[in-house]
């Protein structure tokens, strides 16, 4: 008997014995309805499979056979449906219906049916499934390629996934929300499904047809119920939700999530003004027209409250007077919830880096489980008693400190940078300091550095540092136009060198690495006219015991008039230099301070070099440089908070005081006057970073700097170590002995008052930055800037207020392999030196961190 005949006989037997042949689940489990499913055969409403009454009979499942499935695992399907060979079931019952429902719930199938072949008390279950077609490709129409890529990532659409109405409806809603968040609230999304020509019925291409319509902006925001504050003041509490106005810097699109956050800011504002019970009664969003919508917000302000009494409970480690002084809330003060929570260090106002918070006071002294909870008691219509409950707990000691994720950097190199060590008291401030230190190393993704803190007992805690390594070595190839010729440069910087492994077998992968030592080699040339070579090496932990750095460097360069290979140079400017320096991390006034001392020797050799102070002769420069700096910046590439300050002085011996020469003699040769260069050079730099948004992405950077080259003898002012102010310094070649000070909005050297560069300068910068991408593989951010600065040829003319102004915008791209790249457009509002016309529009290219 063939297979279909056996099924026919089994059907007759099942009907006669009140058992069921085929069953299909009711339509309820199939929500939402699926247009890809086929019609299921109708069954009588009193079919045994759907009945729960009658006398059930016990059957044993002999086999479970799956039909119609090509892509899914049969055993997994049987298990998920609960159809296991060897199990026993009663019929009639809801067992088969439940199995069908479980299969439907997986959303893999367009049709599900189950039949049975019965022999005595045994049965073979036949499961007939129709797989949904697979999506061969996802496409979009009506939007740009960039938005297509963005949507693919956000929707997580994968080729080969099953097609269903649920998937289509879900993604249509997500696409509409995506465009609504960008201001296109009336966007329409439709779907077109095309069969794949090579696999009809099995694979399809799904195309989302997107019509964004016009952008809808907020036309007005109105408040009701507010008597203490005007609508205009309440609108200012919103950070992201703004009605359209002449201020084009404020976006007037509506983002639902940002609107929710802004409503919380509105309540925070009321709370900070004493209105403790202020609430939003209702809010509504309504269309004004196709391009504008309105927002109505009704508030209940309640009474204004004042602080009556402040009491402390549970504190034994710190005296109540000390805690109260830190809290700073006194009797009679206006109730200010935000300020109180900020000083206590709780809720949204908790800031681990704020040492003035009471919670930080405990957390930084080992009390990991300490809690601070203010309890409020309303007294009368306008007074509140505050009772601050302190749960101190026990002091925790660090048990183990683990490191994971590092493949290229040695454990010992990371551990020596950790401020949290086993056996010491838990200190949250040291965790924050460690995060900054690891981020500044440049080997790890600073966005992902976060300690994993796990208490292992009532007094011990394990701290693990899961690190995400990123490429830190750099290889640069660049070119620039300088002095009428093209100059090419190539450089390589190895930031994780290990000198001790140079001769270790198997350590060259591709070079011996792991000790965080830095080797930089660069070369520049245009073939004939200009050649330069520079090398430097830095060991941040000389000897590996203490954080004392050692740096050694050298350079050689030559510029001449041999513009072609067959020419011989008749004039040249050659430089040779070596330097060695030692740095030390200081513990006072705080651990962010460092001190660095460097001794250097340079020799300048010139022949017929017209247009410069010195035309012929050899000049020697032996100097000592001292640098005191403080750096609390949280990360090097896209800092969000912290500051950096540097003060340096570089000086030579005052040879003119004892060499017996008369430098007032106008007939003295350049060779005699500048045989030994003398000067004292001062430089100050300070910059500050502050996040302005809740997610810390919008960042304000303020920077100020100044420099001055002084002399011991007014008749022997150094022609070297001066400043070139203006432009971007991307001329393509280095002029050793000259510091290039970039100034956007002006051409290279445009602010120097003479042809002999400048002896002094000042510069002020304000930048507003916002990131586009922050990933280990690449970081991109845009910026707008205001900048002012100037150059001076003497101390008498130097003034911090005489500045040339500029403004503009730019973009930065950081790639670990090549470093920082960027372009700026700046507009100079003032004339350059020795000019009467505005500098005007200028483009500047960036390689490194010049600005």
C-alpha positions in Angstrom: 0.0 0.0 0.0 1.4 3.4 -1.0 1.9 6.2 1.5 -1.2 8.2 0.6 -3.3 5.1 0.9 -2.1 4.5 4.4 -3.0 8.0 5.4 -6.5 7.6 4.0 -7.0 4.4 6.0 -5.6 6.2 9.1 -8.1 9.0 8.6 -11.0 6.7 8.6 -9.7 4.9 11.7 -9.2 8.1 13.5 -12.7 9.5 12.7 -14.3 6.2 13.8 -12.3 6.1 17.1 -12.9 9.8 17.9 -9.2 10.5 17.2 -7.9 13.1 14.8 -6.1 12.8 11.5 -5.1 16.4 10.6 -5.4 19.4 12.9 -4.7 23.1 12.4 -4.6 25.5 15.3 -7.2 28.2 15.5 -6.3 31.6 14.1 -5.6 33.4 17.4 -1.9 32.3 17.7 -1.2 33.7 14.3 -1.2 37.3 15.2 -0.5 39.4 13.2 -2.2 37.8 10.2 0.3 36.7 7.6 -0.3 37.3 3.9 2.3 34.7 3.0 0.4 31.8 4.6 -1.9 29.5 2.6 -5.5 28.8 3.4 -5.9 25.8 5.8 -8.5 23.2 5.2 -11.7 23.6 7.2 -12.5 21.1 10.0 -15.7 20.5 11.8 -16.0 22.5 15.0 -16.6 19.2 16.9 -13.5 17.6 15.5 -11.8 15.5 18.2 -8.6 17.5 18.0 -10.4 20.6 19.3 -12.5 18.8 21.9 -11.6 18.6 25.5 -14.4 16.3 26.5 -14.9 12.6 25.8 -12.9 9.6 27.0 -9.2 10.1 26.2 -7.1 7.2 25.0 -3.4 6.8 25.7 -1.1 6.6 22.7 2.7 6.3 22.4 4.6 8.4 19.9 6.6 6.1 17.8 8.0 8.5 15.3 7.8 12.3 14.5 8.4 13.1 10.8 8.9 16.7 9.6 7.9 17.5 6.0 8.4 20.6 3.9 11.4 22.1 5.9 14.6 22.9 4.0 16.5 25.4 6.2 15.7 24.5 9.8 17.0 21.7 12.0 14.4 18.9 12.3 15.4 17.9 15.8 15.3 21.5 17.1 11.7 21.8 15.7 10.6 18.6 17.3 12.0 19.7 20.6 10.5 23.3 20.5 7.1 21.8 19.6 7.2 19.3 22.4 6.9 16.3 20.0 9.3 13.7 21.3 9.4 10.1 20.1 8.8 7.8 23.1 6.5 10.2 24.9 2.9 9.2 25.6 -0.1 11.4 24.9 -3.9 11.3 25.4 -6.3 11.9 22.6 -8.6 13.8 22.4 -6.7 16.6 24.3 -5.1 19.9 23.6 -1.7 18.4 23.2 -1.6 18.7 19.4 -3.1 22.1 19.4 -0.5 23.4 21.8 2.3 21.9 19.6 0.8 23.7 16.6 0.7 27.0 18.6 4.3 26.6 19.6 5.3 26.1 15.9 3.3 29.1 14.9 4.9 31.3 17.6 8.3 30.8 16.0 7.2 32.8 13.0 9.2 30.6 10.6 6.2 29.1 8.8 3.4 30.1 6.5 1.4 27.0 7.2 1.4 24.3 10.0 -0.6 21.0 10.0 -0.1 17.8 12.0 -1.4 14.4 10.9 -1.1 10.9 12.5 -0.6 7.3 11.3 -2.0 5.0 14.0 -1.3 1.4 14.7 -2.9 0.1 17.8 -1.8 2.2 20.7 1.2 3.7 18.8 1.2 6.5 16.4 3.5 8.3 13.9 3.1 12.0 13.9 3.4 13.7 10.5 4.2 17.4 10.7 3.6 19.3 7.5 5.2 22.7 7.4 5.5 25.4 4.8 8.5 27.6 5.4 8.2 31.3 4.8 10.2 32.6 1.9 13.7 33.9 2.8 14.7 37.5 2.2 17.5 37.4 -0.3 18.1 41.2 -0.1 16.7 44.3 1.7 16.5 47.5 -0.4 15.3 51.0 0.1 13.9 53.5 -2.4 13.5 57.3 -1.9 16.5 57.9 0.3 20.3 58.4 -0.1 22.9 55.7 0.1 24.2 57.0 3.4 20.7 56.8 5.0 20.3 53.3 3.5 23.4 52.1 5.3 22.3 53.8 8.5 18.9 52.1 8.4 20.4 48.7 7.7 22.5 49.0 10.8 19.7 50.4 13.0 17.1 47.8 11.8 19.7 45.0 11.9 18.3 43.5 8.7 20.0 40.3 7.7 20.0 38.4 4.5 18.5 35.0 4.7 16.0 35.8 7.5 12.4 34.7 7.1 9.7 36.9 5.7 6.5 37.6 7.6 3.9 40.3 8.1 5.2 40.7 11.6 8.8 41.5 10.3 7.4 43.9 7.7 5.1 45.8 10.0 7.8 46.1 12.7 10.4 47.5 10.4 7.9 49.9 8.8 7.2 51.3 12.2 10.9 51.6 13.0 11.5 53.4 9.7 8.7 55.8 10.4 10.1 56.4 13.9 13.6 56.9 12.4 12.4 59.7 10.1 10.0 61.1 12.8 13.1 61.6 15.1 14.7 63.6 12.2 11.6 65.8 11.9 9.8 64.0 9.1 6.7 63.0 11.2 4.5 62.5 8.1 6.8 60.0 6.4 5.1 57.2 4.6 6.5 53.7 4.2 5.3 51.0 1.8 6.7 47.6 0.9 7.3 45.9 -2.4 8.1 42.2 -2.5 9.8 40.7 -5.6 10.5 37.0 -6.2 14.1 36.1 -6.8 14.3 34.9 -10.4 16.7 32.0 -9.5 14.7 30.8 -6.6 11.0 31.7 -7.1 8.9 31.0 -4.1 11.9 30.5 -1.9 13.7 33.8 -1.9 12.4 37.4 -2.3 13.8 40.9 -2.3 12.0 43.3 0.0 12.1 47.0 -0.9 10.9 49.6 1.5 9.4 52.5 -0.4 10.0 55.7 1.6 8.4 59.1 1.1 9.7 61.4 3.8 7.2 64.2 3.0 8.0 67.7 4.3 9.9 68.2 7.5 7.6 69.0 10.4 8.9 71.5 13.0 7.5 72.7 16.3 5.5 75.8 15.6 4.6 76.7 19.2 4.9 75.4 22.8 2.2 76.6 25.1 1.9 76.1 28.9 -1.2 76.1 31.0 -1.6 76.3 34.8 1.7 78.3 35.2 1.3 81.4 37.4 4.8 81.7 38.9 6.8 81.6 35.6 6.1 82.8 32.1 5.9 80.5 29.1 9.2 82.0 27.8 11.0 81.0 31.0 9.6 77.5 31.0 10.6 76.9 27.4 14.2 77.8 28.3 14.3 74.7 30.6 14.1 72.5 27.5 17.4 71.5 26.1 16.3 69.7 22.9 12.7 70.7 22.3 12.3 74.2 20.9 9.7 76.0 18.9 10.8 77.6 15.7 12.5 81.0 16.1 15.1 83.2 14.5 17.8 81.3 16.4 18.7 78.8 13.7 21.3 77.2 16.1 18.3 75.6 18.0 16.7 72.7 16.3 12.9 72.8 16.2 12.3 69.2 15.2 10.5 67.0 17.7 12.2 63.9 19.1 9.9 61.9 21.3 12.6 60.6 23.6 14.2 64.0 23.9 10.8 65.5 24.7 10.4 63.0 27.6 13.8 64.1 29.0 13.0 67.8 28.6 9.8 67.3 30.6 11.9 65.9 33.4 14.1 69.0 33.1 10.9 71.1 33.5 10.1 69.4 36.7 13.7 69.7 37.9 13.5 73.5 37.3 10.3 73.7 39.4 11.9 71.6 42.1 15.0 73.8 42.1 12.8 76.8 42.7 11.1 75.3 45.7 8.0 73.9 44.0 8.4 70.3 45.3 5.0 69.0 44.2 5.1 70.5 40.7 3.8 68.0 38.1 2.8 67.8 34.5 -0.9 67.2 34.4 -1.1 66.4 30.7 0.7 67.2 27.5 -0.5 66.9 23.9 1.0 67.1 20.5 -1.2 68.3 17.7 -0.8 69.3 14.0 -1.0 73.0 13.1 -0.5 72.3 9.4 1.5 70.0 7.2 4.8 71.6 8.3 4.1 72.7 11.8 2.9 71.1 15.0 2.1 72.4 18.4 2.7 71.2 22.0 0.4 72.0 24.9 1.7 71.3 28.4 -0.5 71.7 31.5 1.3 72.0 34.8 0.3 72.0 38.4 2.8 74.1 40.3 1.7 73.6 43.9 3.1 75.5 46.9 6.6 76.9 47.3 8.5 75.1 50.1 11.3 76.1 52.4 13.7 74.1 54.5 12.8 74.0 58.2 15.1 71.4 59.9 18.0 69.2 58.6 18.9 66.2 60.7 21.4 63.3 60.1 20.9 59.7 61.1 23.2 56.7 60.9 26.6 58.5 60.5 29.3 57.4 62.8 32.4 57.7 60.6 32.1 61.4 60.0 30.8 64.0 62.4 27.4 65.6 61.8 28.9 69.1 61.7 31.3 68.1 58.9 28.6 66.5 56.8 26.3 69.4 57.4 29.0 71.8 56.2 29.4 69.8 53.0 25.7 69.7 52.5 25.3 73.4 53.0 21.5 73.4 53.2 20.4 75.6 56.1 17.1 76.4 57.8 15.1 78.9 55.8 16.6 78.0 52.4 14.3 77.5 49.5 13.7 73.8 48.8 16.1 72.9 45.9 16.0 69.2 45.1 18.6 69.3 42.4 21.2 71.1 44.5 20.6 68.9 47.5 21.0 65.7 45.4 24.1 67.1 43.8 25.7 67.8 47.1 24.7 64.4 48.5 25.8 62.6 45.3 22.7 60.6 44.6 20.3 60.0 41.7 21.0 61.8 38.4 23.3 64.2 40.2 25.8 61.5 41.2 29.2 62.3 39.9 32.1 60.0 40.9 34.6 62.7 39.9 33.1 65.3 42.3 35.1 65.1 45.5 32.7 67.5 47.2 29.8 65.1 47.3 29.0 63.3 50.5 28.6 59.9 48.8 32.1 60.4 47.3 33.4 61.1 50.8 32.3 57.5 51.8 33.1 55.8 48.5 36.6 57.2 48.5 37.3 55.8 51.9 36.4 52.1 51.4 32.7 52.2 52.0 31.6 50.6 48.8 28.1 49.8 50.0 27.4 53.1 51.6 24.1 54.8 50.8 22.8 58.3 51.3 19.0 58.7 51.3 17.2 62.0 52.2 13.7 61.6 53.7 11.4 64.6 53.4 8.6 65.4 55.8 6.1 68.1 54.8 5.3 70.4 57.7 2.4 72.7 57.0 1.7 74.2 53.7 5.2 75.5 52.9 7.8 73.9 55.1 9.9 70.6 54.8 12.0 68.8 57.3 15.0 66.9 55.7 16.3 63.8 57.4 19.4 62.4 55.7 19.8 58.7 56.4 23.4 57.4 56.1 23.9 53.6 55.6 27.7 53.4 56.0 28.3 49.6 56.0 31.8 48.2 56.2 35.0 49.3 54.6 35.9 47.2 51.6 39.4 46.1 50.7 40.4 45.3 47.2 40.8 41.5 46.9 42.0 40.9 43.3 42.5 43.2 40.3 42.1 41.5 36.9 42.9 42.6 33.4 41.3 41.1 30.3 41.2 41.9 26.6 44.9 42.9 26.2 46.7 41.0 23.5 49.5 43.4 22.5 50.2 45.3 25.7 51.9 43.4 28.5 50.1 42.9 31.8 52.9 44.5 33.8 52.7 47.6 31.6 49.0 48.0 32.4 49.3 47.1 36.1 51.9 49.7 36.7 49.3 52.3 35.5 46.6 51.1 37.9 46.0 53.2 41.0 43.8 50.4 42.5 45.8 47.6 43.9 45.1 44.4 45.9 45.2 44.8 49.7 44.3 48.5 49.6 41.1 50.1 50.7 38.5 50.6 47.9 38.7 54.2 46.6 36.3 55.3 43.8 38.4 58.4 43.0 41.4 56.1 42.2 39.1 54.2 39.8 38.4 57.4 38.0 42.0 58.3 37.9 42.8 54.9 36.5 40.2 55.3 33.7 41.9 58.5 32.6 45.3 57.0 32.7 44.4 53.9 30.7 42.6 56.1 28.2 45.6 58.4 27.8 47.8 55.5 26.9 46.2 55.3 23.5 46.1 51.5 23.2 42.6 51.0 24.4 39.2 52.3 23.3 38.5 55.1 25.8 34.8 54.8 25.3 34.8 51.2 26.6 37.0 51.6 29.7 34.8 50.8 32.7 35.8 48.6 35.7 33.7 45.6 36.6 33.3 45.8 40.4 32.2 42.6 42.2 32.0 42.2 46.0 33.1 38.7 47.0 32.3 39.1 50.7 31.1 41.6 53.2 34.6 43.2 53.2 36.3 42.2 50.0 35.8 43.3 46.4 37.2 42.1 43.1 37.9 44.7 40.4 38.4 43.6 36.8 39.4 45.8 33.9 37.9 44.5 30.6 39.9 46.4 27.9 39.2 46.7 24.2 42.5 47.2 22.4 42.7 49.5 19.4 45.5 50.2 16.9 47.9 52.9 18.2 50.8 52.7 15.7 50.8 55.3 13.0 52.1 55.4 9.4 52.0 58.8 7.7 52.5 59.7 4.0 51.9 63.4 3.2 52.8 66.2 1.0 52.8 70.0 1.0 53.8 73.0 -0.9 56.6 75.1 0.5 58.9 77.7 -1.0 57.7 77.1 -4.5 58.2 73.3 -4.5 56.3 70.1 -3.5 57.7 68.4 -0.4 56.8 64.8 0.4 57.1 63.2 3.9 56.9 59.8 5.3 56.8 58.8 9.0 56.2 55.8 11.2 55.4 55.9 14.9 55.5 52.7 17.0 53.7 53.4 20.3 54.1 49.9 21.9 57.7 49.0 21.4 59.6 46.7 23.7 63.4 47.2 23.5 64.1 44.3 25.9 62.5 41.9 23.4 64.6 42.9 20.5 66.7 39.8 20.6 63.9 37.5 21.9 63.0 34.6 19.6 59.5 34.9 18.2 59.0 38.5 19.5 59.0 40.2 16.1 55.3 40.2 15.2 55.9 42.4 13.2 58.1 44.2 15.8 58.8 43.4 19.5 55.9 45.0 21.3 54.3 45.2 24.7 56.2 47.8 26.8 54.5 51.0 25.7 57.8 52.5 24.5 57.6 54.9 21.6 59.8 55.1 18.6 59.2 57.7 15.9 61.0 58.1 12.6 60.2 60.7 9.9 61.8 61.8 6.7 61.0 64.7 4.3 62.3 65.6 1.0 61.6 67.0 -2.4 64.5 65.2 -3.9 67.1 68.1 -4.1 66.1 71.3 -2.5 65.1 70.0 0.9 66.0 66.9 3.0 65.2 66.2 6.7 65.4 63.2 9.0 64.2 63.0 12.6 64.2 60.3 15.2 63.0 60.1 18.8 62.6 57.3 21.4 60.7 57.5 24.7 60.5 55.1 27.6 57.6 56.1 29.9 58.9 53.9 32.8 62.7 54.1 32.7 63.9 50.9 34.5 60.3 49.7 34.9 60.1 50.6 38.6 58.9 54.2 38.7 56.9 56.4 36.3 60.1 58.4 35.3 60.2 58.9 31.5 63.3 59.1 29.4 63.4 60.7 25.9 66.2 60.9 23.4 65.9 62.5 20.0 67.9 63.7 17.1 67.4 65.5 13.8 69.3 66.7 10.7 68.0 68.8 7.8 69.3 70.8 4.9 67.8 73.4 2.6 69.8 74.6 -0.5 69.6 76.1 -3.9 70.2 72.9 -5.9 66.7 72.8 -7.4 67.7 70.1 -9.9 69.7 66.9 -9.6 72.6 68.2 -11.9 73.0 71.4 -9.9 75.6 72.0 -7.1 74.4 73.9 -4.1 76.0 77.3 -3.7 74.0 78.3 -0.5 72.4 76.2 2.2 70.9 76.2 5.7 71.8 73.0 7.6 70.7 72.0 11.1 71.9 69.3 13.4 70.4 68.6 16.8 70.3 66.1 19.7 68.3 66.2 22.9 67.8 64.1 26.0 65.1 64.5 28.7 63.8 63.1 31.9 60.2 63.3 33.2 58.7 62.6 36.5 55.1 62.2 37.7 54.5 64.2 40.8 52.2 63.4 43.7 51.9 67.0 44.9 49.8 69.1 44.6 47.9 66.2 43.0 48.8 63.2 40.8 48.0 65.0 37.6 51.2 67.1 37.7 54.4 66.1 35.9 57.9 67.7 35.6 60.2 67.4 32.6 63.8 68.6 32.1 65.6 68.4 28.7 69.1 69.3 27.7 69.7 69.9 24.0 72.4 70.9 21.6 71.8 72.3 18.1 74.1 73.5 15.4 73.0 75.8 12.6 75.3 76.1 9.6 74.5 78.8 7.0 76.1 79.8 3.7 74.9 82.8 1.7 71.4 82.3 3.2 70.0 85.7 2.3 66.8 87.0 3.7 67.6 85.7 7.2 69.3 87.5 10.2 72.3 85.3 9.8 73.6 84.8 6.3 77.0 83.0 6.9 78.6 81.1 9.7 78.0 78.4 12.3 75.8 79.0 15.4 75.7 76.7 18.4 72.8 76.4 20.8 73.2 74.6 24.2 70.1 74.9 26.3 68.1 73.5 29.3 64.4 73.3 29.1 62.1 72.9 32.2 58.4 72.0 31.9 55.8 71.9 34.6 52.4 70.6 33.5 49.1 69.3 34.8 46.8 67.1 32.8 43.4 65.9 34.0 41.8 65.4 30.5 39.8 62.2 30.5 41.0 61.0 27.0 43.3 62.2 24.3 41.3 62.0 21.1 37.8 63.4 22.0 38.1 64.8 25.5 34.9 65.6 27.3 36.1 67.0 30.6 39.2 68.0 32.4 42.0 70.5 31.8 45.6 70.8 30.7 48.1 73.4 31.8 51.7 73.7 30.7 54.4 76.3 31.8 57.9 76.0 30.3 61.1 77.9 30.2 64.1 77.2 28.0 67.3 79.1 28.6 71.0 79.1 27.5 73.9 80.5 29.4 74.3 84.3 29.2 77.6 84.2 27.3 77.6 87.9 26.6 78.0 88.7 30.3 81.6 87.2 30.5 83.0 86.8 27.0 84.3 90.3 26.8 82.9 91.1 23.3 81.3 94.4 22.4 78.1 93.4 20.8 77.2 97.1 20.3 79.8 97.1 17.5 77.9 97.3 14.2 81.0 95.9 12.3 80.9 92.7 14.3 80.4 89.7 11.9 77.4 87.4 12.2 79.9 84.5 12.9 81.2 86.3 16.0 77.9 87.7 17.2 76.0 84.4 16.9 78.6 81.8 17.4 76.9 80.9 20.7 73.2 81.6 20.8 71.7 82.9 24.0 68.1 83.5 25.1 65.5 82.7 27.6 62.2 81.5 26.3 58.8 81.4 28.2 55.7 79.7 27.1 52.3 79.1 28.8 49.4 77.0 27.6 46.1 76.2 29.2 43.0 74.4 27.8 39.7 73.3 29.5 37.1 70.8 28.4 33.4 70.7 29.5 30.6 68.5 28.3 27.4 70.6 27.8 24.9 67.8 27.0 23.5 65.0 29.2 25.2 62.4 27.1 28.5 64.4 27.3 28.8 64.5 23.5 28.5 68.2 23.0 31.8 69.6 24.3 33.1 73.1 24.8 36.9 73.6 24.6 38.5 76.8 25.7 42.2 77.4 25.2 44.7 80.3 25.9 48.4 80.4 25.2 51.3 82.8 25.0 55.0 82.7 24.3 58.0 85.1 24.5 61.6 85.0 23.4 63.8 87.1 25.7 67.4 88.1 25.5 70.2 88.9 28.0 71.8 91.5 25.7 69.6 93.7 23.4 72.4 93.6 20.8 72.4 89.8 20.7 68.8 88.8 20.2 68.6 85.2 19.1 67.6 84.8 15.4 66.5 81.2 16.2 63.8 79.8 18.4 61.3 82.4 17.3 57.6 82.0 16.3 55.9 81.9 13.0 52.2 82.9 13.6 49.3 82.2 11.2 48.0 79.5 9.0 48.2 75.8 9.6 51.9 75.1 9.4 51.3 72.5 6.6 54.0 73.9 4.3 55.4 70.4 4.0 58.8 71.0 5.7 60.1 71.8 9.1 62.2 74.8 9.9 64.3 73.8 12.9 64.7 76.7 15.3 61.2 78.1 14.5 58.0 77.3 16.4 54.9 77.3 14.1 51.8 78.7 15.9 48.7 77.9 13.9 46.1 80.6 13.6 43.0 79.9 11.4 41.6 82.6 9.1 45.1 83.8 8.2 47.9 82.6 5.9 51.1 81.0 7.1 53.2 83.6 8.9 50.7 86.4 8.1 50.7 87.8 11.6 54.5 88.1 11.9 55.4 91.9 12.0 58.7 91.3 10.1 60.4 88.9 7.8 62.5 87.6 10.7 59.5 85.9 12.4 58.3 87.0 15.9 59.6 87.1 19.4 56.2 86.9 21.1 52.6 85.8 20.5 49.3 85.2 22.2 46.3 83.1 21.1 42.8 82.4 22.4 40.4 79.7 21.1 36.9 78.6 21.8 35.6 75.5 20.1 32.2 73.7 20.2 32.6 70.1 19.2 30.1 67.3 18.5 31.0 63.7 17.5 29.7 61.9 14.4 31.5 58.6 15.0 33.3 57.4 18.1 34.6 54.0 17.4 38.1 52.3 17.9 38.5 52.1 14.1 37.7 55.8 13.5 36.6 58.9 15.3 35.0 61.8 13.6 33.8 65.1 15.0 32.7 68.5 13.7 33.5 71.8 15.3 32.8 75.5 15.2 35.4 77.9 16.5 36.2 81.5 17.5 39.9 82.4 17.5 42.0 85.4 18.2 45.7 86.0 18.4 48.7 88.1 17.3 52.4 88.2 17.0 54.9 90.8 18.3 58.5 91.7 17.7 59.3 93.0 21.2 58.1 92.9 24.8 57.2 96.6 24.6 54.7 96.0 21.8 53.4 92.8 23.4 49.8 93.0 24.5 47.3 90.3 25.5 44.4 92.4 24.1 45.7 93.3 20.6 44.4 90.3 18.7 43.4 89.4 15.2 40.0 87.7 15.1 38.7 84.8 13.2 35.8 82.3 13.2 34.8 79.2 11.2 34.1 75.6 11.3 35.8 72.3 10.5 35.9 68.5 10.8 38.3 66.1 12.3 38.9 62.4 11.4 41.1 60.3 13.6 42.4 57.0 12.2 44.7 55.0 14.5 47.0 54.2 11.5 47.5 57.7 10.3 46.5 59.9 13.3 44.4 63.0 13.2 43.4 64.5 9.9 41.1 67.5 9.3 40.1 70.5 7.4 38.9 73.9 8.6 37.4 76.9 7.0 38.2 80.2 8.8 37.4 83.8 8.1 39.8 86.4 9.3 38.0 89.6 10.3 41.2 91.7 10.6 44.1 92.6 8.3 47.3 90.6 8.6 50.5 92.3 9.6 51.6 95.1 7.3 48.3 95.0 5.4 45.1 97.1 5.3 42.8 94.5 3.9 40.9 91.8 5.8 42.4 88.3 5.6 39.0 86.9 4.6 38.3 83.3 3.7 41.0 80.7 4.3 41.1 76.9 4.2 43.4 75.0 6.5 44.5 71.4 6.5 45.3 69.6 9.7 47.6 66.7 10.4 48.1 66.0 14.1 46.8 68.2 16.9 48.1 71.6 15.8 45.0 73.7 16.8 
